[in-house]
Amino acid sequence: MADADDVRRLALALPGVEEIASSGFDFRVGGHGFVWSYPERVPGQRRVIRTDVAVLYVGDEAEKQALALGEPDLFFTTPAYDGSPLVMVRLERVDTDRLDELVTDAWRMRAPSDLVAEADLGTDGTGQQNA
């Protein structure tokens, strides 16, 4: 079972990540969002920032649909995200190992190629091995 603190810890452990001020969590790399709190919109009501649900960048519509249809207890989407490569994950239903994989994959798809290359090499950009 994961929570917003796990999202924060995992996202900030990745190279080049910045946290954007919000009432929940919002992480970017290279100016691109890759994981943030779900801004739930209910018609006729104010938007509610849900820190128990993370929005993840998944790359394409096919992957989003595969996750949402394959594991509907864990992943979902809404009409507001139609056509966008974004899926929501219920944090209370995901373990931290799986969340780590999801956050890292989202980061890889949004990070500049030089950061991804550094991460793949396990270096800090100077050729020194990361601890």
Rosetta blueprint (number, residue, H / E / L):
1 M L
2 A L
3 D L
4 A H
5 D H
6 D H
7 V H
8 R H
9 R H
10 L H
11 A H
12 L H
13 A L
14 L L
15 P L
16 G L
17 V E
18 E E
19 E E
20 I L
21 A L
22 S L
23 S L
24 G L
25 F L
26 D E
27 F E
28 R E
29 V E
30 G L
31 G L
32 H E
33 G E
34 F E
35 V E
36 W E
37 S E
38 Y E
39 P E
40 E E
41 R L
42 V L
43 P L
44 G L
45 Q L
46 R L
47 R L
48 V E
49 I E
50 R E
51 T E
52 D E
53 V E
54 A E
55 V E
56 L E
57 Y E
58 V L
59 G L
60 D L
61 E H
62 A H
63 E H
64 K H
65 Q H
66 A H
67 L H
68 A H
69 L H
70 G H
71 E L
72 P L
73 D L
74 L L
75 F E
76 F E
77 T L
78 T L
79 P H
80 A H
81 Y H
82 D L
83 G L
84 S L
85 P L
86 L E
87 V E
88 M E
89 V E
90 R E
91 L H
92 E H
93 R H
94 V L
95 D L
96 T H
97 D H
98 R H
99 L H
100 D H
101 E H
102 L H
103 V H
104 T H
105 D H
106 A H
107 W H
108 R H
109 M H
110 R H
111 A L
112 P L
113 S H
114 D H
115 L H
116 V H
117 A H
118 E H
119 A H
120 D H
121 L H
122 G L
123 T E
124 D L
125 G L
126 T L
127 G L
128 Q L
129 Q E
130 N L
131 A L
